[in-house]
Protein backbone atom coordinates (compact mmCIF):
# COMPACT_ATOMS: atom_id res chain seq x y z
CA UNK A 1 0.00 0.00 0.00
CA UNK A 2 1.40 3.36 -1.02
CA UNK A 3 1.41 6.27 1.28
CA UNK A 4 0.93 9.73 -0.10
CA UNK A 5 3.25 12.48 0.98
CA UNK A 6 1.46 15.74 1.47
CA UNK A 7 3.20 18.95 0.56
CA UNK A 8 2.70 21.78 2.94
CA UNK A 9 1.73 25.22 1.61
CA UNK A 10 5.17 26.47 2.69
CA UNK A 11 6.92 23.74 0.69
CA UNK A 12 4.76 24.50 -2.34
CA UNK A 13 5.59 28.20 -2.06
CA UNK A 14 9.32 27.41 -1.77
CA UNK A 15 9.12 25.31 -4.94
CA UNK A 16 7.31 28.11 -6.79
CA UNK A 17 9.86 30.64 -5.56
CA UNK A 18 12.67 28.40 -6.80
CA UNK A 19 11.07 28.15 -10.25
CA UNK A 20 10.61 31.94 -10.39
CA UNK A 21 14.23 32.54 -9.35
CA UNK A 22 15.54 30.02 -11.90
CA UNK A 23 13.49 31.72 -14.64
CA UNK A 24 14.82 35.13 -13.58
CA UNK A 25 18.41 33.88 -13.62
CA UNK A 26 17.94 32.26 -17.03
CA UNK A 27 16.57 35.51 -18.45
CA UNK A 28 19.48 37.48 -17.02
CA UNK A 29 21.95 34.97 -18.47
CA UNK A 30 20.33 35.26 -21.89
CA UNK A 31 20.27 39.06 -21.67
CA UNK A 32 23.95 39.20 -20.70
CA UNK A 33 24.88 36.33 -23.03
CA UNK A 34 24.42 38.27 -26.23
CA UNK A 35 20.99 37.22 -27.45
CA UNK A 36 19.58 40.76 -27.53
CA UNK A 37 22.57 41.99 -29.53
CA UNK A 38 22.23 39.22 -32.10
CA UNK A 39 18.50 39.94 -32.39
CA UNK A 40 19.23 43.64 -32.94
CA UNK A 41 21.98 42.98 -35.48
CA UNK A 42 19.90 40.61 -37.58
CA UNK A 43 16.72 42.61 -37.10
CA UNK A 44 18.43 45.62 -38.68
CA UNK A 45 19.89 43.42 -41.43
CA UNK A 46 16.37 42.22 -42.25
CA UNK A 47 14.86 45.69 -41.97
CA UNK A 48 17.40 47.27 -44.32
CA UNK A 49 17.86 44.25 -46.61
CA UNK A 50 14.22 43.49 -47.19
CA UNK A 51 13.53 47.22 -47.38
CA UNK A 52 16.10 47.56 -50.15
CA UNK A 53 14.57 44.58 -51.97
CA UNK A 54 11.18 46.27 -51.82
CA UNK A 55 12.30 49.72 -52.93
CA UNK A 56 14.99 48.74 -55.49
CA UNK A 57 13.39 45.49 -56.66
CA UNK A 58 14.24 42.05 -55.35
CA UNK A 59 16.27 41.11 -58.43
CA UNK A 60 18.12 44.41 -58.77
CA UNK A 61 21.89 44.59 -58.50
CA UNK A 62 21.53 47.44 -55.99
CA UNK A 63 19.41 45.32 -53.63
CA UNK A 64 21.82 42.40 -54.12
CA UNK A 65 24.81 44.58 -53.23
CA UNK A 66 23.02 45.99 -50.19
CA UNK A 67 22.13 42.47 -49.02
CA UNK A 68 25.73 41.31 -49.52
CA UNK A 69 27.11 44.22 -47.46
CA UNK A 70 24.47 43.71 -44.76
CA UNK A 71 25.03 39.94 -44.53
CA UNK A 72 28.80 40.31 -44.30
CA UNK A 73 28.41 43.17 -41.81
CA UNK A 74 25.93 41.14 -39.76
CA UNK A 75 28.24 38.14 -39.72
CA UNK A 76 31.25 40.26 -38.71
CA UNK A 77 29.20 42.07 -36.02
CA UNK A 78 27.88 38.73 -34.70
CA UNK A 79 31.38 37.28 -34.59
CA UNK A 80 32.70 40.39 -32.82
CA UNK A 81 29.90 40.29 -30.22
CA UNK A 82 30.46 36.56 -29.70
CA UNK A 83 34.23 37.01 -29.35
CA UNK A 84 33.80 39.93 -26.95
CA UNK A 85 31.32 38.05 -24.80
CA UNK A 86 33.48 34.93 -24.95
CA UNK A 87 36.23 36.86 -23.16
CA UNK A 88 33.83 37.93 -20.41
CA UNK A 89 31.81 34.72 -20.06
CA UNK A 90 33.64 31.41 -20.07
CA UNK A 91 31.15 28.87 -21.32
CA UNK A 92 31.30 26.03 -23.85
CA UNK A 93 27.74 27.00 -24.87
CA UNK A 94 28.91 30.04 -26.85
CA UNK A 95 31.17 27.97 -29.09
CA UNK A 96 28.45 25.36 -29.58
CA UNK A 97 25.89 28.00 -30.48
CA UNK A 98 28.26 29.51 -33.03
CA UNK A 99 28.96 26.11 -34.57
CA UNK A 100 25.24 25.32 -34.60
CA UNK A 101 24.49 28.48 -36.60
CA UNK A 102 27.42 27.82 -38.97
CA UNK A 103 26.09 24.31 -39.61
CA UNK A 104 22.58 25.67 -40.16
CA UNK A 105 23.98 28.26 -42.59
CA UNK A 106 25.94 25.61 -44.47
CA UNK A 107 23.03 23.20 -44.82
CA UNK A 108 20.62 26.05 -45.55
CA UNK A 109 22.85 27.19 -48.42
CA UNK A 110 22.90 23.62 -49.78
CA UNK A 111 19.11 23.30 -49.51
CA UNK A 112 18.51 26.60 -51.29
CA UNK A 113 21.07 25.81 -54.00
CA UNK A 114 19.48 22.45 -54.78
CA UNK A 115 15.86 23.56 -54.25
CA UNK A 116 16.18 26.20 -56.99
CA UNK A 117 13.58 28.70 -55.75
CA UNK A 118 11.57 29.97 -58.73
CA UNK A 119 11.03 33.52 -57.45
CA UNK A 120 12.85 35.94 -55.19
CA UNK A 121 9.95 35.63 -52.73
CA UNK A 122 10.47 31.87 -52.57
CA UNK A 123 14.18 32.35 -51.93
CA UNK A 124 13.51 34.90 -49.20
CA UNK A 125 10.85 32.62 -47.71
CA UNK A 126 13.23 29.65 -47.53
CA UNK A 127 16.09 31.66 -46.01
CA UNK A 128 13.78 33.30 -43.47
CA UNK A 129 12.16 30.00 -42.49
CA UNK A 130 15.60 28.43 -42.00
CA UNK A 131 16.58 31.31 -39.71
CA UNK A 132 13.40 30.88 -37.69
CA UNK A 133 14.00 27.14 -37.51
CA UNK A 134 17.30 28.09 -35.89
CA UNK A 135 15.54 30.28 -33.34
CA UNK A 136 12.92 27.64 -32.52
CA UNK A 137 15.38 24.77 -32.22
CA UNK A 138 17.81 26.89 -30.17
CA UNK A 139 14.93 27.77 -27.87
CA UNK A 140 14.01 24.12 -27.51
CA UNK A 141 17.61 23.05 -26.87
CA UNK A 142 18.20 25.75 -24.27
CA UNK A 143 14.72 25.58 -22.78
CA UNK A 144 13.93 29.17 -23.73
CA UNK A 145 10.20 29.62 -24.25
CA UNK A 146 10.88 33.22 -25.29
CA UNK A 147 13.23 32.24 -28.13
CA UNK A 148 10.99 29.37 -29.25
CA UNK A 149 7.93 31.64 -29.12
CA UNK A 150 9.74 34.39 -31.03
CA UNK A 151 10.73 31.93 -33.76
CA UNK A 152 7.19 30.57 -34.04
CA UNK A 153 5.63 34.04 -34.06
CA UNK A 154 7.97 35.34 -36.76
CA UNK A 155 7.42 32.12 -38.74
CA UNK A 156 3.67 32.82 -38.66
CA UNK A 157 4.30 36.42 -39.80
CA UNK A 158 6.53 35.19 -42.64
CA UNK A 159 3.87 32.77 -43.85
CA UNK A 160 1.08 35.35 -43.61
CA UNK A 161 3.15 37.82 -45.62
CA UNK A 162 4.13 35.26 -48.25
CA UNK A 163 0.61 33.92 -48.71
CA UNK A 164 -1.54 37.01 -48.11
CA UNK A 165 0.48 39.94 -49.48
CA UNK A 166 3.01 38.55 -51.97
CA UNK A 167 3.19 41.85 -53.88
CA UNK A 168 4.67 43.60 -50.83
CA UNK A 169 6.32 40.57 -49.22
CA UNK A 170 9.72 42.28 -48.91
CA UNK A 171 8.24 45.34 -47.25
CA UNK A 172 6.24 43.02 -44.97
CA UNK A 173 9.44 41.18 -44.05
CA UNK A 174 11.31 44.42 -43.41
CA UNK A 175 8.65 45.73 -41.05
CA UNK A 176 7.28 42.59 -39.41
CA UNK A 177 10.28 40.27 -39.64
CA UNK A 178 13.07 42.74 -38.96
CA UNK A 179 10.88 44.82 -36.68
CA UNK A 180 9.98 41.77 -34.56
CA UNK A 181 13.63 40.86 -34.06
CA UNK A 182 14.53 44.44 -33.15
CA UNK A 183 11.58 44.69 -30.74
CA UNK A 184 12.58 41.40 -29.09
CA UNK A 185 16.18 42.58 -28.65
CA UNK A 186 15.09 45.89 -27.14
CA UNK A 187 12.61 44.10 -24.86
CA UNK A 188 15.30 41.78 -23.51
CA UNK A 189 17.74 44.64 -22.95
CA UNK A 190 15.16 46.70 -21.06
CA UNK A 191 13.22 44.06 -19.14
CA UNK A 192 15.60 41.18 -18.43
CA UNK A 193 18.57 43.05 -16.96
KOLKE-865255 format. One record per atom (N, C-alpha, C): residue number from 1; atom name; x, y, z. Coordinates in Angstrom, 3 decimals, padded with zeros to 6 digits. Atoms other than C-alpha are relative to their C-alpha. Layout:
<sites>
NUM_CA_X_Y_Z
...
</sites>
This chain:
<sites>
1_N_000.831_-001.172_000.000
1_CA_000.000_000.000_000.000
1_C_000.884_001.246_000.000
2_N_-000.792_-001.227_000.100
2_CA_001.405_003.356_-001.022
2_C_-000.527_001.048_000.952
3_N_000.405_-001.138_-000.818
3_CA_001.408_006.271_001.279
3_C_000.267_001.268_-000.788
4_N_-000.164_-001.254_000.712
4_CA_000.935_009.730_-000.097
4_C_000.668_001.002_000.919
5_N_-000.674_-001.052_-000.745
5_CA_003.246_012.476_000.982
5_C_-000.700_001.307_-000.331
6_N_000.677_-001.281_000.190
6_CA_001.463_015.736_001.471
6_C_001.041_001.118_000.040
7_N_-000.876_-001.166_000.046
7_CA_003.196_018.948_000.563
7_C_-000.689_001.129_000.747
8_N_000.571_-001.106_-000.765
8_CA_002.696_021.781_002.937
8_C_-000.063_001.247_-000.882
9_N_000.046_-001.255_000.769
9_CA_001.734_025.224_001.612
9_C_001.352_000.708_-000.027
10_N_-001.317_-000.637_-000.039
10_CA_005.175_026.474_002.695
10_C_000.952_-000.673_-000.998
11_N_-000.847_000.731_000.937
11_CA_006.925_023.736_000.688
11_C_-000.394_000.316_-001.442
12_N_000.471_-000.351_001.338
12_CA_004.764_024.498_-002.336
12_C_000.472_001.397_-000.386
13_N_-000.439_-001.367_000.273
13_CA_005.592_028.204_-002.061
13_C_001.510_000.047_-000.253
14_N_-001.448_000.056_000.207
14_CA_009.319_027.408_-001.767
14_C_000.319_-000.522_-001.405
15_N_-000.220_000.549_001.338
15_CA_009.123_025.315_-004.943
15_C_-000.339_001.039_-001.071
16_N_000.377_-001.048_000.958
16_CA_007.308_028.108_-006.792
16_C_001.026_001.135_-000.012
17_N_-001.027_-001.040_-000.080
17_CA_009.856_030.642_-005.558
17_C_001.272_-000.443_-000.717
18_N_-001.188_000.528_000.667
18_CA_012.672_028.395_-006.797
18_C_-000.164_000.051_-001.523
19_N_000.275_-000.066_001.439
19_CA_011.067_028.146_-010.250
19_C_000.087_001.448_-000.495
20_N_-000.040_-001.421_000.386
20_CA_010.613_031.937_-010.387
20_C_001.434_000.520_-000.012
21_N_-001.403_-000.450_-000.064
21_CA_014.234_032.541_-009.351
21_C_000.821_-000.600_-001.131
22_N_-000.705_000.652_001.099
22_CA_015.535_030.018_-011.896
22_C_-000.344_000.678_-001.319
23_N_000.430_-000.705_001.212
23_CA_013.494_031.718_-014.638
23_C_000.662_001.368_-000.082
24_N_-000.618_-001.329_-000.022
24_CA_014.819_035.133_-013.585
24_C_001.490_-000.100_-000.334
25_N_-001.430_000.173_000.272
25_CA_018.413_033.884_-013.622
25_C_000.249_-000.395_-001.452
26_N_-000.156_000.388_001.393
26_CA_017.936_032.263_-017.032
26_C_-000.165_001.215_-000.913
27_N_000.209_-001.199_000.804
27_CA_016.567_035.509_-018.450
27_C_001.193_000.942_000.089
28_N_-001.179_-000.861_-000.154
28_CA_019.475_037.476_-017.022
28_C_001.179_-000.568_-000.769
29_N_-001.106_000.628_000.735
29_CA_021.945_034.969_-018.465
29_C_-000.157_000.211_-001.497
30_N_000.228_-000.230_001.424
30_CA_020.335_035.264_-021.887
30_C_000.220_001.458_-000.372
31_N_-000.170_-001.436_000.272
31_CA_020.271_039.060_-021.674
31_C_001.468_000.381_-000.003
32_N_-001.426_-000.317_-000.063
32_CA_023.949_039.196_-020.701
32_C_000.808_-000.869_-000.959
33_N_-000.713_000.932_000.864
33_CA_024.879_036.332_-023.033
33_C_000.018_000.382_-001.462
34_N_-000.104_-000.460_001.373
34_CA_024.419_038.271_-026.235
34_C_-001.247_-000.113_-000.839
35_N_001.183_000.178_000.831
35_CA_020.993_037.223_-027.448
35_C_-000.609_001.319_-000.468
36_N_000.627_-001.228_000.491
36_CA_019.581_040.762_-027.533
36_C_000.826_000.686_-001.086
37_N_-000.853_-000.637_001.005
37_CA_022.574_041.988_-029.531
37_C_-000.115_-000.700_-001.351
38_N_000.165_000.746_001.250
38_CA_022.232_039.217_-032.104
38_C_-001.365_000.293_-000.622
39_N_001.331_-000.342_000.508
39_CA_018.500_039.943_-032.393
39_C_000.003_001.388_-000.631
40_N_-000.074_-001.357_000.553
40_CA_019.232_043.642_-032.938
40_C_000.789_000.025_-001.309
41_N_-000.819_000.024_001.217
41_CA_021.982_042.981_-035.484
41_C_-000.811_-000.543_-001.168
42_N_000.691_000.643_001.116
42_CA_019.899_040.613_-037.584
42_C_-001.360_000.630_-000.275
43_N_001.220_-000.762_000.242
43_CA_016.718_042.615_-037.100
43_C_000.264_001.172_-000.937
44_N_-000.342_-001.118_000.884
44_CA_018.435_045.620_-038.677
44_C_000.436_-000.485_-001.378
45_N_-000.343_000.571_001.314
45_CA_019.895_043.419_-041.430
45_C_-001.279_-000.276_-000.785
46_N_001.267_000.292_000.683
46_CA_016.370_042.215_-042.253
46_C_-000.736_001.285_-000.370
47_N_000.703_-001.255_000.262
47_CA_014.862_045.693_-041.965
47_C_000.584_000.701_-001.232
48_N_-000.650_-000.704_001.102
48_CA_017.404_047.269_-044.319
48_C_000.074_-000.850_-001.272
49_N_-000.119_000.878_001.173
49_CA_017.863_044.250_-046.605
49_C_-001.326_-000.197_-000.709
50_N_001.305_000.183_000.625
50_CA_014.215_043.491_-047.192
50_C_-000.567_001.333_-000.471
51_N_000.419_-001.329_000.447
51_CA_013.532_047.224_-047.375
51_C_000.627_000.353_-001.335
52_N_-000.659_-000.281_001.284
52_CA_016.103_047.559_-050.154
52_C_-000.586_-000.863_-001.113
53_N_000.618_000.869_001.014
53_CA_014.572_044.577_-051.974
53_C_-001.355_000.548_-000.430
54_N_001.301_-000.575_000.348
54_CA_011.183_046.275_-051.816
54_C_000.167_001.251_-000.865
55_N_-000.094_-001.290_000.676
55_CA_012.304_049.719_-052.930
55_C_000.840_-000.028_-001.282
56_N_-000.826_000.076_001.206
56_CA_014.987_048.743_-055.493
56_C_-000.388_-001.152_-000.907
57_N_000.377_001.195_000.761
57_CA_013.390_045.489_-056.656
57_C_000.841_-001.176_000.461
58_N_-000.674_001.158_-000.583
58_CA_014.239_042.047_-055.352
58_C_001.129_-000.528_-000.872
59_N_-001.033_000.516_000.890
59_CA_016.274_041.109_-058.427
59_C_001.026_001.031_-000.413
60_N_-000.907_-001.059_000.446
60_CA_018.120_044.410_-058.765
60_C_001.402_-000.204_000.558
61_N_-001.385_000.103_-000.454
61_CA_021.891_044.589_-058.502
61_C_000.225_000.870_001.238
62_N_-000.141_-000.868_-001.174
62_CA_021.528_047.439_-055.985
62_C_-000.455_-000.731_001.254
63_N_000.487_000.758_-001.164
63_CA_019.413_045.321_-053.633
63_C_000.957_-001.152_000.316
64_N_-000.949_001.098_-000.215
64_CA_021.819_042.402_-054.116
64_C_001.268_000.472_000.684
65_N_-001.200_-000.554_-000.623
65_CA_024.807_044.579_-053.234
65_C_-000.278_000.397_001.450
66_N_000.363_-000.389_-001.368
66_CA_023.017_045.988_-050.186
66_C_-000.108_-001.242_000.891
67_N_000.113_001.233_-000.774
67_CA_022.128_042.469_-049.021
67_C_001.379_-000.589_000.293
68_N_-001.338_000.570_-000.201
68_CA_025.731_041.309_-049.521
68_C_000.749_000.755_001.101
69_N_-000.673_-000.820_-001.019
69_CA_027.109_044.216_-047.457
69_C_-000.623_-000.250_001.371
70_N_000.686_000.228_-001.271
70_CA_024.466_043.707_-044.759
70_C_000.305_-001.375_000.580
71_N_-000.270_001.353_-000.493
71_CA_025.026_039.945_-044.532
71_C_001.434_-000.132_000.518
72_N_-001.393_000.049_-000.465
72_CA_028.805_040.311_-044.297
72_C_000.145_000.825_001.282
73_N_-000.054_-000.843_-001.199
73_CA_028.409_043.169_-041.811
73_C_-000.656_-000.668_001.196
74_N_000.681_000.714_-001.077
74_CA_025.926_041.142_-039.762
74_C_000.828_-001.157_000.529
75_N_-000.846_001.117_-000.422
75_CA_028.244_038.140_-039.717
75_C_001.205_000.502_000.791
76_N_-001.158_-000.560_-000.705
76_CA_031.245_040.262_-038.707
76_C_-000.428_000.536_001.367
77_N_000.489_-000.541_-001.273
77_CA_029.204_042.069_-036.020
77_C_-000.345_-001.134_000.963
78_N_000.345_001.144_-000.849
78_CA_027.876_038.732_-034.703
78_C_001.257_-000.671_000.541
79_N_-001.260_000.602_-000.437
79_CA_031.381_037.279_-034.589
79_C_000.674_000.877_001.049
80_N_-000.638_-000.923_-000.945
80_CA_032.695_040.386_-032.824
80_C_-000.709_-000.032_001.359
81_N_000.752_000.076_-001.258
81_CA_029.899_040.286_-030.220
81_C_000.289_-001.323_000.696
82_N_-000.289_001.317_-000.582
82_CA_030.458_036.560_-029.696
82_C_001.404_-000.075_000.573
83_N_-001.385_000.018_-000.490
83_CA_034.234_037.011_-029.351
83_C_000.137_000.862_001.251
84_N_-000.057_-000.894_-001.163
84_CA_033.800_039.931_-026.949
84_C_-000.640_-000.656_001.222
85_N_000.683_000.651_-001.123
85_CA_031.320_038.046_-024.801
85_C_000.739_-001.249_000.454
86_N_-000.768_001.193_-000.340
86_CA_033.483_034.929_-024.949
86_C_001.144_000.300_000.948
87_N_-001.063_-000.404_-000.920
87_CA_036.231_036.861_-023.165
87_C_-000.550_000.250_001.398
88_N_000.611_-000.334_-001.286
88_CA_033.826_037.931_-020.411
88_C_-000.663_-001.212_000.652
89_N_000.775_001.128_-000.511
89_CA_031.812_034.723_-020.058
89_C_000.646_-001.286_-000.516
90_N_-000.632_001.264_000.380
90_CA_033.644_031.407_-020.067
90_C_-001.053_-001.107_000.023
91_N_001.014_001.040_000.084
91_CA_031.151_028.867_-021.320
91_C_000.163_-000.752_-001.316
92_N_-000.065_000.758_001.256
92_CA_031.297_026.034_-023.854
92_C_-001.239_000.213_-000.866
93_N_001.240_-000.201_000.748
93_CA_027.745_026.998_-024.875
93_C_000.205_000.971_-001.164
94_N_-000.203_-001.000_001.041
94_CA_028.908_030.039_-026.854
94_C_000.605_-000.600_-001.258
95_N_-000.644_000.650_001.151
95_CA_031.166_027.975_-029.090
95_C_-000.987_-000.939_-000.693
96_N_000.982_000.919_000.580
96_CA_028.453_025.356_-029.584
96_C_-001.083_000.737_-000.762
97_N_001.029_-000.785_000.691
97_CA_025.886_027.997_-030.476
97_C_000.537_000.523_-001.317
98_N_-000.617_-000.481_001.239
98_CA_028.261_029.508_-033.028
98_C_000.122_-001.099_-001.035
99_N_-000.122_001.129_000.925
99_CA_028.961_026.110_-034.568
99_C_-001.362_-000.467_-000.500
100_N_001.364_000.359_000.404
100_CA_025.240_025.319_-034.603
100_C_-000.472_000.901_-001.136
101_N_000.459_-000.937_001.029
101_CA_024.494_028.484_-036.597
101_C_000.828_-000.120_-001.278
102_N_-000.803_000.233_001.203
102_CA_027.415_027.817_-038.967
102_C_-000.487_-001.242_-000.752
103_N_000.524_001.213_000.634
103_CA_026.093_024.305_-039.607
103_C_-001.350_000.270_-000.658
104_N_001.302_-000.348_000.581
104_CA_022.580_025.672_-040.162
104_C_000.179_000.824_-001.266
105_N_-000.286_-000.825_001.178
105_CA_023.978_028.262_-042.586
105_C_000.494_-000.863_-001.152
106_N_-000.558_000.878_001.032
106_CA_025.937_025.613_-044.475
106_C_-001.079_-000.865_-000.640
107_N_001.039_000.871_000.541
107_CA_023.029_023.198_-044.823
107_C_-001.130_000.800_-000.641
108_N_000.992_-000.874_000.624
108_CA_020.624_026.047_-045.553
108_C_000.426_000.410_-001.391
109_N_-000.509_-000.380_001.321
109_CA_022.845_027.188_-048.425
109_C_-000.116_-001.175_-000.973
110_N_000.150_001.182_000.854
110_CA_022.897_023.618_-049.781
110_C_-001.461_-000.219_-000.405
111_N_001.419_000.196_000.301
111_CA_019.114_023.304_-049.515
111_C_-000.496_001.010_-001.030
112_N_000.466_-001.032_000.922
112_CA_018.510_026.596_-051.293
112_C_000.624_-000.193_-001.380
113_N_-000.659_000.227_001.289
113_CA_021.068_025.806_-053.998
113_C_-000.691_-001.120_-000.770
114_N_000.597_001.141_000.688
114_CA_019.476_022.451_-054.776
114_C_-001.517_000.115_-000.147
115_N_001.447_-000.169_000.122
115_CA_015.865_023.563_-054.249
115_C_-000.361_000.889_-001.181
116_N_000.238_-000.913_001.123
116_CA_016.176_026.201_-056.994
116_C_-001.300_000.787_000.152
117_N_001.224_-000.802_-000.132
117_CA_013.581_028.701_-055.748
117_C_-000.315_000.698_-001.324
118_N_000.418_-000.553_001.285
118_CA_011.568_029.968_-058.728
118_C_-000.128_001.514_000.008
119_N_000.166_-001.450_-000.091
119_CA_011.033_033.519_-057.450
119_C_000.852_000.522_001.157
120_N_-000.751_-000.594_-001.114
120_CA_012.853_035.936_-055.187
120_C_-000.772_-000.154_001.302
121_N_000.799_000.205_-001.212
121_CA_009.948_035.632_-052.735
121_C_000.210_-001.398_000.570
122_N_-000.239_001.365_-000.473
122_CA_010.466_031.871_-052.566
122_C_001.373_-000.120_000.646
123_N_-001.343_000.023_-000.589
123_CA_014.185_032.346_-051.934
123_C_000.020_000.667_001.363
124_N_000.065_-000.721_-001.278
124_CA_013.515_034.895_-049.205
124_C_-000.787_-000.808_001.030
125_N_000.803_000.836_-000.896
125_CA_010.850_032.618_-047.714
125_C_000.849_-001.127_000.574
126_N_-000.807_001.124_-000.464
126_CA_013.231_029.648_-047.530
126_C_001.085_000.446_000.978
127_N_-001.062_-000.498_-000.878
127_CA_016.085_031.660_-046.012
127_C_-000.580_000.429_001.349
128_N_000.623_-000.492_-001.237
128_CA_013.779_033.298_-043.469
128_C_-000.517_-001.149_000.858
129_N_000.492_001.151_-000.764
129_CA_012.160_029.998_-042.485
129_C_001.155_-000.785_000.623
130_N_-001.164_000.674_-000.576
130_CA_015.601_028.432_-041.998
130_C_000.519_000.759_001.226
131_N_-000.439_-000.800_-001.153
131_CA_016.582_031.312_-039.710
131_C_-000.943_-000.217_001.181
132_N_000.950_000.196_-001.102
132_CA_013.396_030.881_-037.691
132_C_000.069_-001.419_000.548
133_N_-000.225_001.357_-000.493
133_CA_013.998_027.135_-037.511
133_C_001.163_000.013_000.991
134_N_-001.122_-000.136_-000.921
134_CA_017.300_028.085_-035.894
134_C_-000.421_000.578_001.333
135_N_000.482_-000.592_-001.250
135_CA_015.539_030.278_-033.337
135_C_-000.828_-001.004_000.795
136_N_000.875_000.948_-000.693
136_CA_012.920_027.641_-032.525
136_C_000.804_-001.154_000.591
137_N_-000.761_001.140_-000.512
137_CA_015.375_024.768_-032.221
137_C_000.987_000.429_001.089
138_N_-000.864_-000.508_-001.082
138_CA_017.807_026.894_-030.174
138_C_-000.814_000.171_001.276
139_N_000.865_-000.164_-001.161
139_CA_014.926_027.774_-027.873
139_C_-000.352_-001.326_000.648
140_N_000.308_001.322_-000.539
140_CA_014.014_024.116_-027.514
140_C_001.213_-000.616_000.687
141_N_-001.213_000.578_-000.575
141_CA_017.607_023.049_-026.869
141_C_000.389_000.658_001.322
142_N_-000.406_-000.731_-001.201
142_CA_018.199_025.750_-024.268
142_C_-001.171_000.326_000.913
143_N_001.188_-000.143_-000.835
143_CA_014.716_025.580_-022.784
143_C_-000.410_001.464_000.167
144_N_000.397_-001.402_-000.011
144_CA_013.925_029.174_-023.728
144_C_-001.348_000.140_-000.716
145_N_001.322_-000.182_000.593
145_CA_010.199_029.618_-024.253
145_C_-000.053_001.300_-000.802
146_N_-000.008_-001.291_000.697
146_CA_010.884_033.217_-025.291
146_C_000.563_-000.165_-001.411
147_N_-000.627_000.167_001.313
147_CA_013.229_032.236_-028.134
147_C_-000.835_-000.902_-000.899
148_N_000.874_000.883_000.782
148_CA_010.989_029.371_-029.251
148_C_-001.247_000.755_-000.448
149_N_001.197_-000.776_000.335
149_CA_007.935_031.637_-029.119
149_C_000.280_001.068_-001.043
150_N_-000.376_-001.010_000.991
150_CA_009.736_034.390_-031.033
150_C_000.141_-000.638_-001.375
151_N_-000.165_000.693_001.283
151_CA_010.733_031.931_-033.758
151_C_-001.325_-000.427_-000.602
152_N_001.315_000.425_000.504
152_CA_007.194_030.567_-034.036
152_C_-000.841_001.200_-000.441
153_N_000.780_-001.193_000.357
153_CA_005.628_034.039_-034.057
153_C_000.497_000.616_-001.310
154_N_-000.534_-000.579_001.239
154_CA_007.970_035.345_-036.761
154_C_-000.252_-000.950_-001.171
155_N_000.349_000.964_001.051
155_CA_007.415_032.123_-038.739
155_C_-001.424_000.246_-000.485
156_N_001.398_-000.271_000.375
156_CA_003.675_032.822_-038.659
156_C_-000.091_001.297_-000.812
157_N_000.006_-001.267_000.745
157_CA_004.299_036.419_-039.798
157_C_000.576_-000.177_-001.407
158_N_-000.601_000.265_001.316
158_CA_006.531_035.194_-042.640
158_C_-001.025_-000.667_-000.910
159_N_000.970_000.736_000.823
159_CA_003.874_032.768_-043.854
159_C_-001.201_000.866_-000.375
160_N_001.106_-000.911_000.314
160_CA_001.083_035.352_-043.605
160_C_000.418_000.960_-001.116
161_N_-000.472_-000.928_001.027
161_CA_003.155_037.820_-045.618
161_C_000.158_-000.658_-001.353
162_N_-000.233_000.702_001.260
162_CA_004.133_035.262_-048.250
162_C_-001.314_-000.387_-000.678
163_N_001.260_000.483_000.568
163_CA_000.606_033.921_-048.708
163_C_-001.027_001.101_-000.232
164_N_001.068_-000.999_000.063
164_CA_-001.544_037.011_-048.110
164_C_000.376_001.261_-000.776
165_N_-000.400_-001.253_000.656
165_CA_000.482_039.935_-049.479
165_C_001.291_-000.176_-000.804
166_N_-001.244_000.277_000.724
166_CA_003.015_038.554_-051.970
166_C_000.556_001.210_-000.765
167_N_-000.470_-001.164_000.757
167_CA_003.192_041.852_-053.882
167_C_000.883_000.914_000.854
168_N_-000.808_-000.843_-000.899
168_CA_004.672_043.601_-050.828
168_C_000.701_-000.861_001.054
169_N_-000.619_000.935_-000.938
169_CA_006.317_040.570_-049.216
169_C_001.289_000.558_000.589
170_N_-001.265_-000.530_-000.523
170_CA_009.724_042.275_-048.914
170_C_-000.223_001.131_001.000
171_N_000.318_-001.063_-000.945
171_CA_008.238_045.340_-047.251
171_C_-000.569_-000.604_001.291
172_N_000.568_000.725_-001.145
172_CA_006.236_043.022_-044.969
172_C_001.127_-000.584_000.861
173_N_-001.110_000.622_-000.720
173_CA_009.440_041.178_-044.053
173_C_000.873_001.040_000.689
174_N_-000.799_-001.059_-000.613
174_CA_011.314_044.416_-043.406
174_C_-000.654_000.467_001.292
175_N_000.703_-000.569_-001.152
175_CA_008.654_045.731_-041.050
175_C_-000.321_-001.045_001.067
176_N_000.450_000.994_-000.982
176_CA_007.277_042.586_-039.409
176_C_001.101_-000.975_000.390
177_N_-001.097_000.917_-000.326
177_CA_010.283_040.271_-039.643
177_C_001.121_000.713_000.733
178_N_-001.073_-000.769_-000.629
178_CA_013.075_042.740_-038.955
178_C_-000.470_000.738_001.233
179_N_000.545_-000.736_-001.143
179_CA_010.877_044.821_-036.675
179_C_-000.227_-000.881_001.211
180_N_000.222_000.933_-001.119
180_CA_009.977_041.773_-034.557
180_C_001.312_-000.355_000.693
181_N_-001.295_000.334_-000.590
181_CA_013.631_040.858_-034.064
181_C_000.557_001.184_000.790
182_N_-000.467_-001.206_-000.699
182_CA_014.531_044.441_-033.145
182_C_-000.783_000.199_001.295
183_N_000.842_-000.172_-001.192
183_CA_011.580_044.694_-030.738
183_C_000.362_-001.023_001.073
184_N_-000.373_001.035_-000.971
184_CA_012.582_041.400_-029.086
184_C_001.337_000.334_000.656
185_N_-001.294_-000.382_-000.564
185_CA_016.185_042.580_-028.652
185_C_-000.114_001.148_000.981
186_N_000.205_-001.148_-000.891
186_CA_015.087_045.891_-027.141
186_C_-000.724_-000.449_001.269
187_N_000.748_000.504_-001.160
187_CA_012.611_044.102_-024.860
187_C_000.924_-000.713_000.986
188_N_-000.916_000.734_-000.871
188_CA_015.303_041.782_-023.513
188_C_000.961_000.954_000.704
189_N_-000.935_-000.951_-000.603
189_CA_017.740_044.641_-022.948
189_C_-000.649_000.829_001.103
190_N_000.669_-000.866_-000.970
190_CA_015.163_046.697_-021.065
190_C_-000.625_-000.766_001.168
191_N_000.783_000.690_-001.022
191_CA_013.217_044.059_-019.136
191_C_000.736_-001.126_000.728
192_N_-000.624_001.182_-000.588
192_CA_015.598_041.179_-018.433
192_C_001.294_000.311_000.731
193_N_-001.273_-000.345_-000.649
193_CA_018.572_043.045_-016.964
193_C_-000.139_-000.011_001.458
</sites>
